[in-house]
Amino acid sequence: MGEEINEESAMKPLTKLLILLISILISWGGWKALNALFFQETVSFFNPKSEVNWRRVNRTREEWKKLLTPEQFRVMFEKGTEPAYSGRYNDFWEKGYYTCAACRSVLFTSEDKYDHGTGWPSFKAPFSEANLEYARDYSLGLSRLEVRCSSCGAHLGHLFFDGPAPTGRHYCINSVALNFIPQAEAEGLIPERATFAGGCFWGLEHKFSQVEGVIGTAVGFSGGWVRQPSYEQVCSGKTGHAESIEIVYDPRKITYEELIRKFFAFHDPTQLNRQGPDIGTQYRSVIFYRNEEQRQIAQRIKEEVESSGAFGQRKIFTEIVPFDEFFRAEEYHQKYYLKNKK
């Protein structure tokens, strides 16, 4: 009788441990399901990286280990995190540009930096969506959006949605993953940006990505009134957005004027609210200018093209409007032709 009681007592801790493990697994699975339910817009917006490699800078881990400091390598290529309030750029407010510490791609500007109070450099927007990529991160028992440099793949930090208006975004970035170029020293070193719309963004992005001097591209939506719209919403024609591409280019290799001329060559600007079989206002032809110089260049070249007879007597319907905001499209649209080998 006593032996039976002892054996039963010995089984109780094992049973409790088994029940505890099962409970943890169920809780973990349920927690991830709740995250997917309540954050569907970000799950669909940022998908895991594609197997297709389109990086501008490709090096092995061993090569990066030789080029970077031990702390930089730990954070950028082992997905580490520097201690809060320890980084050089946390309480740093000089005007200029923040670049990737590994490949020098321009990532953020001082204009978009703010104090979030978390102990890491915080930004409300990137220099360009073309220079970043995103992936889901479930480490530490949390569902977070990892931010990477799209040029070299280095881990930079995470994106949260508790930031200031108008974007609502909070890019929480490790100082050690950044370098800084003061505004006074930036002339000739910082790439420029251009935003166009001209039919399906898959084809337009692919054509511009092949142009020498173009550093990076991203597809998305501009010109509407709905924030962070989905592709399906834009296709409904009820958001006001046009399928657009954001281009980062080196002005030492190609000028804005040359990009505008290629823009008119890459699509038919005489088609109103369509390109070929694609019909709708989301396929309209638009140049989104970022400053007065870009506006003047775009207007002059539009008039030149129209009067040249390149499109016969047909009217050019390309709109020239001020740039407001660019919303990155879902990840499966990015580099679509490259991913699908078209």
C-alpha positions as CSV (number, residue, x, y, z in Angstrom):
1,M,0.0,0.0,0.0
2,G,2.8,2.4,0.9
3,E,4.7,1.6,-2.3
4,E,1.6,2.4,-4.4
5,I,1.2,5.8,-2.6
6,N,4.9,6.6,-3.2
7,E,4.7,5.7,-6.9
8,E,1.6,7.8,-7.3
9,S,3.3,10.7,-5.5
10,A,6.3,10.4,-7.9
11,M,4.0,10.6,-10.9
12,K,2.4,13.9,-9.8
13,P,5.3,16.2,-10.5
14,L,5.8,14.6,-14.0
15,T,2.1,15.0,-14.8
16,K,2.1,18.6,-13.6
17,L,5.2,19.3,-15.7
18,L,3.6,17.8,-18.8
19,I,0.4,19.8,-18.2
20,L,2.5,23.0,-17.8
21,L,4.3,22.3,-21.1
22,I,1.1,21.6,-23.0
23,S,-0.4,24.8,-21.6
24,I,2.6,26.9,-22.7
25,L,2.4,25.5,-26.2
26,I,-1.3,26.2,-26.4
27,S,-0.9,29.7,-25.1
28,W,1.9,30.4,-27.5
29,G,-0.1,29.2,-30.5
30,G,-3.1,31.2,-29.4
31,W,-1.1,34.3,-28.8
32,K,0.4,34.1,-32.3
33,A,-3.1,33.6,-33.7
34,L,-4.4,36.7,-31.9
35,N,-1.5,38.7,-33.2
36,A,-2.3,37.6,-36.7
37,L,-6.0,38.5,-36.1
38,F,-5.4,42.0,-34.7
39,F,-2.5,43.0,-36.9
40,Q,-3.7,41.6,-40.2
41,E,-2.7,44.8,-42.1
42,T,0.9,44.5,-41.1
43,V,1.1,40.8,-41.6
44,S,-0.1,41.2,-45.2
45,F,2.0,44.3,-45.7
46,F,5.4,42.8,-44.6
47,N,5.9,39.3,-45.7
48,P,9.1,37.2,-45.2
49,K,11.9,37.9,-47.6
50,S,11.8,36.2,-51.0
51,E,14.4,33.7,-52.0
52,V,15.3,35.9,-54.9
53,N,18.5,37.8,-54.2
54,W,18.5,41.4,-55.6
55,R,20.9,43.0,-53.2
56,R,23.3,45.7,-54.4
57,V,25.9,44.6,-51.8
58,N,26.6,40.9,-51.4
59,R,29.1,39.7,-48.9
60,T,29.5,36.5,-46.7
61,R,29.2,36.6,-43.0
62,E,32.9,36.1,-42.7
63,E,33.6,39.1,-44.9
64,W,31.2,41.3,-42.8
65,K,32.9,40.1,-39.6
66,K,36.2,41.4,-40.9
67,L,34.8,44.8,-42.0
68,L,32.7,45.6,-39.0
69,T,33.4,46.0,-35.3
70,P,32.4,43.0,-33.1
71,E,29.4,45.0,-31.8
72,Q,28.3,46.0,-35.2
73,F,28.5,42.5,-36.5
74,R,26.5,41.1,-33.5
75,V,23.7,43.6,-34.0
76,M,23.6,43.8,-37.8
77,F,24.2,40.2,-38.8
78,E,23.3,38.2,-35.6
79,K,20.2,40.3,-35.0
80,G,21.4,41.6,-31.6
81,T,20.2,44.7,-29.7
82,E,22.4,47.3,-28.1
83,P,21.5,48.3,-24.5
84,A,18.9,51.1,-24.2
85,Y,20.4,54.7,-23.8
86,S,23.8,53.4,-24.7
87,G,24.0,54.4,-28.4
88,R,25.7,57.4,-29.8
89,Y,22.7,58.6,-31.8
90,N,20.0,58.2,-29.1
91,D,20.3,61.8,-27.8
92,F,21.8,63.3,-31.0
93,W,20.2,66.1,-32.9
94,E,22.6,67.4,-35.5
95,K,21.1,67.9,-39.0
96,G,22.1,65.4,-41.6
97,Y,21.6,61.9,-42.9
98,Y,21.8,58.5,-41.3
99,T,23.4,55.7,-43.4
100,C,23.8,52.0,-43.0
101,A,27.0,51.3,-41.1
102,A,27.7,48.3,-43.3
103,C,27.0,49.5,-46.9
104,R,26.5,53.3,-46.5
105,S,23.0,53.2,-48.0
106,V,21.0,56.3,-46.9
107,L,18.3,55.2,-44.5
108,F,16.9,58.1,-42.5
109,T,17.2,61.9,-42.2
110,S,17.4,64.2,-39.1
111,E,14.1,65.8,-40.2
112,D,12.3,62.6,-39.4
113,K,14.1,61.9,-36.1
114,Y,12.3,62.4,-32.8
115,D,12.6,61.4,-29.1
116,H,10.3,58.4,-28.4
117,G,11.8,57.9,-24.9
118,T,12.7,54.3,-25.4
119,G,16.5,54.7,-25.4
120,W,17.1,54.1,-29.1
121,P,17.2,56.4,-32.1
122,S,13.6,56.8,-33.3
123,F,12.4,58.0,-36.8
124,K,8.9,58.5,-38.1
125,A,9.7,57.8,-41.7
126,P,12.6,56.4,-43.8
127,F,14.6,58.3,-46.4
128,S,13.0,56.0,-49.0
129,E,11.0,52.7,-48.8
130,A,13.3,51.6,-51.6
131,N,16.2,51.4,-49.1
132,L,14.5,49.2,-46.5
133,E,12.9,45.8,-46.3
134,Y,10.9,44.1,-43.6
135,A,10.3,40.7,-42.0
136,R,8.3,39.2,-39.2
137,D,10.2,38.6,-36.0
138,Y,8.8,36.3,-33.3
139,S,11.8,36.3,-31.0
140,L,11.4,37.2,-27.3
141,G,7.9,35.9,-27.4
142,L,6.7,39.0,-29.3
143,S,5.4,39.7,-32.8
144,R,7.5,42.5,-34.2
145,L,8.5,43.9,-37.6
146,E,12.2,43.7,-38.2
147,V,13.7,46.5,-40.3
148,R,16.6,45.7,-42.6
149,C,18.8,47.5,-45.1
150,S,17.6,46.4,-48.5
151,S,21.0,47.0,-50.0
152,C,23.0,44.6,-47.8
153,G,20.4,42.8,-45.7
154,A,21.7,44.1,-42.4
155,H,19.4,44.1,-39.3
156,L,18.7,47.7,-38.2
157,G,16.0,47.4,-35.6
158,H,12.2,47.2,-35.5
159,L,9.1,49.1,-36.8
160,F,6.3,49.8,-34.4
161,F,3.0,51.7,-34.9
162,D,3.0,53.9,-31.8
163,G,4.8,56.9,-33.5
164,P,3.7,60.5,-34.1
165,A,1.4,61.8,-36.8
166,P,1.1,61.8,-39.7
167,T,2.7,58.4,-40.3
168,G,2.0,56.8,-36.9
169,R,5.3,54.9,-37.4
170,H,8.1,54.4,-35.0
171,Y,11.3,53.1,-36.5
172,C,13.3,52.0,-33.4
173,I,16.9,51.6,-34.7
174,N,20.2,50.6,-33.1
175,S,22.8,53.4,-33.1
176,V,25.6,50.9,-33.9
177,A,23.9,50.0,-37.2
178,L,24.1,53.7,-38.3
179,N,26.7,56.1,-39.5
180,F,26.0,59.9,-39.8
181,I,26.8,62.4,-42.5
182,P,26.4,66.0,-41.4
183,Q,24.3,68.2,-43.6
184,A,27.3,70.5,-44.3
185,E,29.2,67.5,-45.7
186,A,26.4,65.8,-47.6
187,E,26.5,67.7,-50.9
188,G,27.2,65.2,-53.7
189,L,27.0,62.2,-51.4
190,I,23.2,61.9,-50.9
191,P,21.1,60.2,-53.6
192,E,17.9,61.9,-54.9
193,R,14.3,60.6,-55.1
194,A,11.7,60.5,-57.8
195,T,8.1,59.2,-57.8
196,F,6.1,58.3,-60.9
197,A,2.9,56.5,-61.9
198,G,2.3,55.1,-65.3
199,G,0.2,51.9,-65.5
200,C,0.9,48.7,-63.7
201,F,3.8,49.3,-61.3
202,W,5.3,45.8,-61.9
203,G,6.5,46.7,-65.4
204,L,7.4,50.3,-64.7
205,E,9.5,49.3,-61.7
206,H,11.3,46.6,-63.7
207,K,12.2,49.0,-66.5
208,F,13.6,51.7,-64.1
209,S,15.5,49.1,-62.1
210,Q,17.5,48.4,-65.2
211,V,18.6,52.0,-65.7
212,E,22.2,52.9,-64.8
213,G,22.3,55.3,-62.0
214,V,19.1,54.0,-60.3
215,I,20.1,52.7,-56.9
216,G,16.8,51.3,-55.6
217,T,13.1,51.0,-56.4
218,A,9.9,50.3,-54.5
219,V,6.3,50.0,-55.7
220,G,3.3,51.4,-53.8
221,F,0.6,53.9,-54.0
222,S,0.5,57.7,-54.1
223,G,-2.0,60.5,-54.8
224,G,-5.0,59.3,-52.8
225,W,-6.7,60.0,-49.5
226,V,-6.7,56.6,-47.8
227,R,-3.7,55.9,-45.5
228,Q,-1.8,52.6,-46.0
229,P,-4.3,51.2,-48.5
230,S,-4.2,47.6,-49.6
231,Y,-3.8,46.6,-53.3
232,E,-7.4,45.4,-53.3
233,Q,-8.6,48.8,-52.0
234,V,-6.6,50.7,-54.6
235,C,-8.0,48.4,-57.4
236,S,-11.5,49.3,-56.3
237,G,-10.8,52.9,-57.5
238,K,-12.2,54.3,-54.2
239,T,-8.9,55.4,-52.6
240,G,-7.8,58.0,-55.2
241,H,-4.3,56.4,-55.4
242,A,-2.3,55.6,-58.5
243,E,0.0,52.6,-58.7
244,S,3.4,54.3,-58.2
245,I,7.1,53.6,-58.0
246,E,9.6,55.3,-55.8
247,I,13.1,55.6,-57.3
248,V,16.3,56.4,-55.5
249,Y,19.0,57.5,-57.9
250,D,22.5,58.8,-58.1
251,P,22.4,62.3,-59.7
252,R,26.1,62.0,-60.6
253,K,25.1,59.2,-63.0
254,I,21.7,60.1,-64.1
255,T,19.7,63.4,-63.9
256,Y,16.1,64.0,-63.0
257,E,15.6,65.2,-66.5
258,E,16.9,62.0,-68.0
259,L,14.6,60.0,-65.7
260,I,11.6,62.1,-66.9
261,R,12.5,61.4,-70.5
262,K,12.7,57.7,-69.7
263,F,9.3,57.9,-67.9
264,F,7.7,59.1,-71.1
265,A,9.4,56.5,-73.1
266,F,8.4,53.6,-70.8
267,H,4.7,54.1,-71.1
268,D,2.0,55.7,-73.3
269,P,1.1,59.1,-71.6
270,T,-1.7,59.7,-74.1
271,Q,-4.0,57.1,-72.6
272,L,-6.3,58.5,-70.0
273,N,-6.7,56.5,-66.8
274,R,-5.4,53.3,-68.4
275,Q,-2.3,51.6,-69.8
276,G,-3.2,48.9,-72.4
277,P,-5.6,46.4,-71.0
278,D,-5.3,47.9,-67.5
279,I,-8.2,50.3,-67.0
280,G,-8.9,52.6,-64.0
281,T,-7.8,55.8,-62.4
282,Q,-5.2,53.8,-60.5
283,Y,-3.4,53.3,-63.8
284,R,-3.2,57.1,-64.7
285,S,0.0,58.8,-65.7
286,V,1.5,61.0,-62.9
287,I,4.7,62.8,-62.1
288,F,4.8,63.5,-58.3
289,Y,7.3,66.4,-57.9
290,R,9.2,66.9,-54.6
291,N,10.4,70.5,-55.2
292,E,10.0,73.4,-57.6
293,E,13.0,72.4,-59.7
294,Q,11.4,69.0,-60.3
295,R,8.1,70.6,-61.2
296,Q,9.7,72.9,-63.8
297,I,11.7,70.1,-65.3
298,A,8.7,67.8,-65.6
299,Q,6.5,70.6,-67.1
300,R,9.1,71.6,-69.7
301,I,9.7,68.0,-70.8
302,K,6.0,67.3,-71.0
303,E,5.5,70.2,-73.3
304,E,8.6,69.2,-75.4
305,V,7.3,65.7,-75.8
306,E,3.8,66.9,-76.7
307,S,5.0,69.4,-79.3
308,S,7.6,66.9,-80.8
309,G,5.0,64.8,-82.4
310,A,6.4,61.7,-80.8
311,F,2.8,60.6,-80.1
312,G,1.3,62.2,-83.2
313,Q,-1.5,64.7,-82.5
314,R,-2.6,62.9,-79.4
315,K,-2.9,64.9,-76.1
316,I,-0.6,63.9,-73.2
317,F,-2.7,63.3,-70.1
318,T,0.3,63.0,-67.6
319,E,-0.6,64.9,-64.4
320,I,2.2,66.9,-62.7
321,V,1.3,67.2,-59.0
322,P,3.1,67.8,-55.7
323,F,4.3,64.7,-53.9
324,D,2.5,64.0,-50.6
325,E,3.2,60.5,-49.4
326,F,4.2,57.1,-50.8
327,F,2.7,54.0,-49.3
328,R,4.6,50.8,-49.9
329,A,2.6,48.0,-51.5
330,E,2.5,44.4,-50.2
331,E,5.8,42.6,-50.3
332,Y,4.8,40.2,-53.1
333,H,4.5,43.2,-55.5
334,Q,8.1,44.3,-54.8
335,K,10.5,43.3,-57.6
336,Y,7.7,41.3,-59.1
337,Y,9.3,40.6,-62.4
338,L,12.5,39.5,-60.8
339,K,10.8,37.2,-58.4
340,N,8.7,35.6,-61.1
341,K,11.5,35.6,-63.7
342,K,9.5,37.5,-66.3
